[in-house]
Amino acid sequence: MAVPKKKTSKSKRDMRRSHDSLIAPGISTCPECKEPKPAHRVCPSCGFYKGKEVVSTDK
C-alpha cells in the first residue's frame, strides 16, 4: 500500500485545492424584455435568443 513519506503541508494542500472553488454563473439581461437570464441561453420569460423568437411563451 502506498504511504506518503512526508506530511503534506497546509500550503501544498491548499494550492492543490485552489481550483476546486465554485463560481457563480454569468447573468445577463435580455435585450427584448430586460429580464435577467443566464448568458448564452434562451430567455425563459420571453423565449427570444439573439433577436429571434426560439420558444413561444404564453403570456
C-alpha positions in Angstrom: 0.0 0.0 0.0 1.3 3.5 -0.9 2.0 5.6 2.1 3.4 9.2 1.9 6.9 9.5 3.3 6.3 13.1 4.5 3.3 15.1 5.7 1.8 17.4 3.1 2.0 20.9 4.3 -1.1 23.1 4.6 0.3 25.3 1.8 0.7 22.5 -0.7 -2.7 21.1 0.2 -4.4 24.4 -0.3 -2.5 25.1 -3.5 -3.8 21.8 -4.9 -7.4 22.7 -3.9 -7.2 26.3 -5.4 -9.2 25.2 -8.5 -12.0 23.4 -6.6 -13.9 26.6 -5.7 -17.3 27.2 -7.2 -18.0 30.2 -9.4 -21.4 31.9 -9.9 -22.9 31.6 -13.4 -22.9 34.6 -15.6 -26.2 36.5 -15.6 -27.1 39.0 -18.3 -30.2 41.0 -19.2 -32.4 40.1 -22.1 -32.4 42.8 -24.7 -36.1 42.1 -25.6 -37.8 42.1 -22.2 -34.9 43.4 -19.9 -35.3 40.4 -17.5 -32.2 38.7 -16.1 -31.3 35.4 -17.9 -28.4 33.0 -18.0 -25.7 34.0 -20.5 -25.9 32.3 -23.9 -29.3 30.7 -23.2 -32.9 31.3 -24.4 -34.7 33.9 -22.2 -37.1 31.9 -20.0 -39.6 34.8 -19.8 -39.9 35.9 -23.5 -38.4 33.0 -25.4 -36.0 35.1 -27.5 -32.4 34.3 -28.3 -30.1 36.6 -30.4 -33.1 38.7 -31.5 -35.2 35.8 -32.8 -38.1 34.1 -31.1 -37.0 30.5 -30.5 -39.5 29.3 -27.9 -43.1 30.5 -27.9 -44.4 31.6 -24.5 -48.0 32.0 -23.4 -48.3 35.4 -21.8 
